Amino acid sequence: MTDSPRAPFAVVSRETVWAGFCRIEKIAFDRPTADGGTRRQIFEVESHGHAAAVLAYDPARREAVLVRQLRLPQGLDGDDPMSLEIIAGLIDGDGEGPEATARREAHEEAGLELSHIELVAATRPSPALVSEKVWIYLAEVDLAIARVADGGGLAHEGEEIEVVILPLADLAVLADEGLLDLKTLFAAQTLRLRRPELFAAG
């Protein structure tokens, strides 16, 4: 496969129009046109940092460890506000790497101590508008020993997270019905391709 050339651009100005949990910038930039000229464009870009996510699964039990929590935007849009997802969280700004974030979030959200984890992608969910990059991992666990705490998230951050142990066959059904968020769908489908035998019903 041939790499496509990066489209050149030159930033003219950057203005922060909102700064809270996220930051929104209005960015003016120039880019060349096919006729040799230049076109100026203005985009808004939302930034809230990068994230890591992990699908933890027990191959012997053929079960996955997921979390369910309130997601206000999808509730406001008329979908189920209680979203079932793989474990995920933002990377701390103090030098924490993506793998360390995945391990920390697994402990905080689901009470899991992960041993070996495998990176399957570092992807951008919405590259036209959002700067976020998400590192997605798979982690094989033995739930008899890996579940060392209750999980549930951090109370001081207002997290109220339900830990859900779900048969992988049921996770496949949710994927096929289009009922999963993008990172969870990606992780589930990756595991299905690599370990299809784990998703057989019964």
Helices and strands as residue ranges (DSSP letters): E 10-19, E 23-32, E 38-47, E 51-58, E 63-70, H 72-76, E 82-85, E 87-90, H 98-110, E 117-123, E 134-140, H 143-146, G 155-157, E 162-167, H 168-176, H 182-194, G 196-199
